[in-house]
Amino acid sequence: MTGGGPVTLLTGATGFLGSALAARLLAQGRTVRCVVRGASADERTRRLRAALRVTGARGASRAEGISSAEGLCPGEGLCPGEGLSPGEWENVDVVPGDLSQERLGLPRGRFEALVDGVTDIVHCGARVTMALPYGALHDANVRATEELLGLAEAGGARFVHVSSMAAVAHRLTGEPFELLDPVSGGYGQSKWSADRLVSVAHQEKRVRAVILRPGRVTADSRTGRSNPDDLMERVVRMCAVLGAAPRLDTRVRLSPVDWVARLMIRLAGDDTLHGRAYHVVSDRSMPWSSVTAALRAAGHAVRELPYAEWRSLAVTAGRDHAEAARVAHALPADGLVLDERAASRPARARRDLAADFPEPPEPEALLRDTLAAWGRTGQLPTAFGSPAGAPRPGHGGDR
């Protein structure tokens, strides 16, 4: 590592959002010290390279005017597989650390040295699962936050806490920095607790902190790189695979990862915005019927079924195909709501950034181009193991 500019300590860099944040920080000329879990230096480096290979830093600064009107890759920054340049890799410092372990699993001296020369700590790492209770998530999501706050205090670094909308009680539509209303569910409770730690540390003037709360983070608007853990995107692909879509009375909100990362870095870099919390979600949405229409326009013969019948179809497919089984297991029995916080808006970011607020892409155009990218990269087959455009068994080749 050689860089001479500002240094950011980043957790979660191998994740979907964390790798996008790393790319944007590198595009700013920063040195990024990435905390990565792994048994050896080679394993940690391989994991980070794999995450950044499909994200990359080149193009992050060129794609400021994010738009899907001209397609995803040409002229819009990074295409899948481009990765980082050798010069950018010189500004990456891979350090060991496991959020689930005390002091990230490091000896005290090595842990404390993580903050040497660091101007900012961006804490994006977390254990994300809705299936476990609070106790099972406490170490990775709460204790690690407390320990990183201690590092920030000792080193005088700014603290950027990438939290979650899950930390906010459903009745709240605003963006409170201090959360007083408890939430349900182990994951939400762990993020609520972490937010409280951050807010108290800031109010006690131990750190300068900002809290950024993303909701659902969806595919990159430039490359179509999808979120492997997002149920909505997996349901969309399942519709193409099954040749059927459920009838849903829900809206869909797309917050592409590159737009989320861009807005987060803009908010994190302004000292005047510290001491506040921001909802980092698109305020544009579309009805679920637009998804079905987009699949048909992309050449997929998709029939509409009642939700229970469609779910049964997915469960049946899951008996033979692992991906279908994973999706079917996550489907609720009594209906699917894909935008549970329809009233939430990035109101504070719009107000505070004013003309510097980056407008999110229009959802219909974004979905159209994302489906096209998925088709090109094999992420949207028309049947298990079949490329887009291949006839589905029993359906022939026409629409």
N, C-alpha and C positions, 0 to 999 in steps of 0.2 A: 504494500500500500504506500502511495506517495503523496496523495493530495495535500494541498495546503490551505484549502478553504474551510468553511464551517464544517463541524463534525456532528452528525446526528446518530444517536444510538437508537436502533429500530428493532422492536420485537415483532414476530409474526411475519417476517419477510418471505417465508416460503409459502404463505397462504395466498389466496386469491386476491384479496384486497391489499395485503401487506406487500406483495411483489409489485403491485401497481404503484404503491406509495414509494417503494424503493426506487423504481424507475424514474419517477418524477423528481425525487430528491437528487438522484444522480444527474438528471438533465439540467438541474440548477447549478451543477458544479460542486455539489457537496460531497464530502466523504461520508459514506454510510457504513456504520459499524453494525452489522447484522447479527443478532443473537439467534443461533441456530442449534437445534437439538441434533445430536448424533454421537456415535461412539468414537469416531475418529475425525481428524481434520479433513481427510479425503471425503468421508461420508457427508460431512457438513457442507463442504464445498460443492459436492455433486448435487445435493438437495437444493441448494440455493441456485446453482446454475440451471437446473431443470426448471425451477420456478420462473427465473428471469428470461430463460430462452424464448418463451412464448409471450413475454411481456416487453422486456427491453427498455432501454432509456432513449435510444435514438428515435426521434420523432415525437417524443413526449412534449418537448417545447415547441415543435413545429406545428403540432395539432391543436393549437389554442382555440381555433374556431371550429370546435367539434361539430360536424354535420354529417348526416348520412345521405345527403342528396346525391353525392357523386360516387357512391359505393364505399366499401369498407377499407380497402387497402390502398389503391393508387392515390398518391398525393396526400394521404391522410396519416402519415407516420408509419408505424411499425406493422409489418405483416408477420404472421406466425413463423417462428423458426429463425427470425433475424437476430435475436439475442443482443448482447452487449458488445460494444467494441472493446478492443484490448485496452484502450485508454480509459474507458469507463470502468473496466474491471480493476484498474489500478486504484480507483477510489472506493473499492469495496473491501471492507475488513470483516472477515468472517470470524466470529468468536463463539465459543461454546456456551450453552445455557439451556436449562430445562425449566420452564415456568412452574412445573409441578413440584420441583424440589426446592428446599430451603436455600436461599441465596443462589437460586438458579442451578444448584448442584455444584457450586464452585467454592474453593477455599476462600476465607474471608478477604485475604489480601487481593486475590485475583478478582473477586466480585467487586470490591471497591475500586479496582483499577479500570473497570469498564467505563467509568465516567471521566477518565482522564482526557482532557482536551475537548470534551463534549459540550456543545452549546444547547442542544435540544435532545430530549428523550421523547420519541414517538412510540407509545405503547399500544401496539395493534394486536399483539398476540393474546390468545385466550383459548380455552377449551370450549368449543361450541357444540352443545348437544342439549336437546330438550328432554332426553330420556333419563337423565341422572338427577338425583337430589342435590340440594345445596352443599351438603357435607362433602360429596364426591368432587365438587367443582371448586371448593373453597381455596385449596392450595394454589391451583393454576390461575384462578381468576381474581382472587381477593388478596391472598398473602403476597403473591408476586407483585401486584400493584402497589401494596404497602412498601415492599422492599425497594421497588424502583423509585417510588416517591422519596425514600430515604437517600437514594443515590442522587436524585435531582437536587435535593436540599444540600447535600454535602458538596456537590460540584457546582452549585449555582446555575444549573441548567433549567431551561424552560421545560414544562411537562405537558405533552399533548396526549390526552387520554382518548383513544378510539374505543368508545363504549358501544351501546346498542340501544335501539328503540325498545328492546325487551326490558330495559331498566325502568321505563316510564310507565306509570299506571295508565290503563286504557282511558280513564276518564280525563286525563290531562292532554290537551292539544297544544299547549304552549311549550316553551323550551326552558324550564327552570334549571338553574345551575345546581341549586340545592334541592335534592329530592326528599320529600317528607312522607309521601304516600307509598307504602310498601306494595310490592307486586307479588304475584304468585308464580310458582314454577321454579325449579332449582336454578336454571340458567339465568332467568330474569332476576332472581334474588341475588345471585352472585354478582351480576353487573350493577345492580342497585347498590350493593354494599361497596363495590369498588368506586362507583361514582361518589358515594358519600365520603370515602377516604380522600378522594381528590379534592372535593369541594372544601372539606374541613382544612386540608393542608394549605389550600390557597387562602382561605379566609384567615387562617392563623399566620399568613405571610411567610410560611416556610418554603413555598414554591410559587412560581407563576404558572398557572395552569389554565387550559381550555379543554372543554369536553365536547367531543364530536360524536354524534349518535347516528350512525347509518341504520337504514332499514334493510329491505331486501336489496342486495347488490347484484346486478345482472350483467350480461355479457358485454364485453368491450365493444364500444360503438365503432371502432376502427378495424378490428380484427375478427370480431365474432367469438373471441375466446370466452367460453362459457364458464359459469360457476358450477363446479362439479357437485356442490352440496345444495344447490338451490332447487327446491321442490317444483316451483313453477316452471323453470326451464326444462326439468326432467319430464314434467307432465306434457309440455308442448311436444317434446320429442316422442313421448309415448303415443300421443295422438297420431303422429305421422306413421309410427310403427304399426299401430293397430288399425289404421285406416278409419278411425272413429274418434270423435271428441265428445266430451260430456256437455250437456246443457247446464250452464252455470249462471247464476244471477250474481255476478261479482265483477269488479273492475280490476284491471291489471295496470300496475305502475312499474315502469322500467327505469331503473337508476343505474346506468352503465358504469362499470368499474372505473373506466378512465375519467369519466366526468366526476364521479365521487372522489377519486384521488386528487383530481385537479382542485376541486372545491376545498377539500380538506387541507391541502398544502397552502392554499391561499389564506384560509382562516388561521391556520397554525402559525403562519409567519408574521402575523400582525400583533405586536405586543398590546395594542389598544383594545384588542378583542378578548384578552385573557380575563378570566373571572366570569366567563359566560359559557353557556351550553348551546349547541347548534344541532338542529335536525338536518342531517345530510341525506335528503331524499328528494326525488323529483316531485314537482307539483303538477305534473302532467300525467294523465292516465287515459285508458280507453276501456270500453266494455270487452268482456271475454269474447263476445261474438266476433270482434275484430281479429282475434287470434285464429279462430276457425276460418274466417274469410281469407286471412293471409296465407294459411296453409294451403287452401284450395288454389289461391292465385299462384302459389309456388309450384303447383302441379301435383299436389297430393289429394287423392280421392278420399276425402274425410266426410263420413256421415255423422250426424248428430244423434246422440243417445241420451236417455235420462241418466243422471249421475250414477244411480245404483247399478244400472245395467252396464255402463261403461266401466265402473270399478270392478264388477264381476269379470268383465272381459280381461282387464289388466291382471286380476288375480289368477285367472286361468293361464294367461301367458306366462306368469311368473313361475308356474310349475316346471317350465322347461328352460327359462332364460333368466339368468341371474339379475340383469339390470331391471327387467320387468318386475322381478320379485322385490327388489329394493324399493322401487317406486310404489308398488302395490302395498307393501308393508307400511309406508308412510301416509297412505291415503286414509283420511277419516271416513267412518262408515256413513255419516249422516250429511255429507255435503262438503264442499271445498270453497273456502273464502281465501282469495289470493291478495287482497288488499285490506287487511284488518284495520288499518289506521288511515282510512280515506281522508279524515279531517286534518291529518298532519301535513305541514307544509314547511319549506325552508324559509319561513317568514323572516326570521332574525338575520339570516345570511343575506337575503335580498336587501333588507333595510340597511345593514351595516356595511355591506360591500358596494351597494348602489350600482353604479355603472360598471364596476369590476366583477359583478356577479356573473358567472358563466351560465348561460342559458342551457338547460338540458335539451337533448334532441326531441323532436316530435315523436311520440311513441309509435304511430303507425309506420312512419318511414323507417324508424330504427328497427322495428320488428321485421319489416320486409327485407332490409339489408342483412339483418342477423340470420334470418332463415336462408338467404342466399349464401352467406358465408358458411353456415353449417352444412349446406348441401355440397359446397366445394370441398370442404375438409372431411366429409364423411361423418359428421356429427348428427346428421339428420337423414338416416336411412328410411326407406319406405317399408322395409320389413327387416326382421332381425338378420343381420349379416348381408343385406342387400344394399347397394349404393342408391342414392337418390335417382329417381327416374326409372329404375328397374320395376317391371310389373310385379304387383303383389299377387300371391297365390289366390286364385279364384276371382281376381278382379280384372284380369287382362291388363293391357298397357294404356288404356285411355282413362280419361277422368270421368 
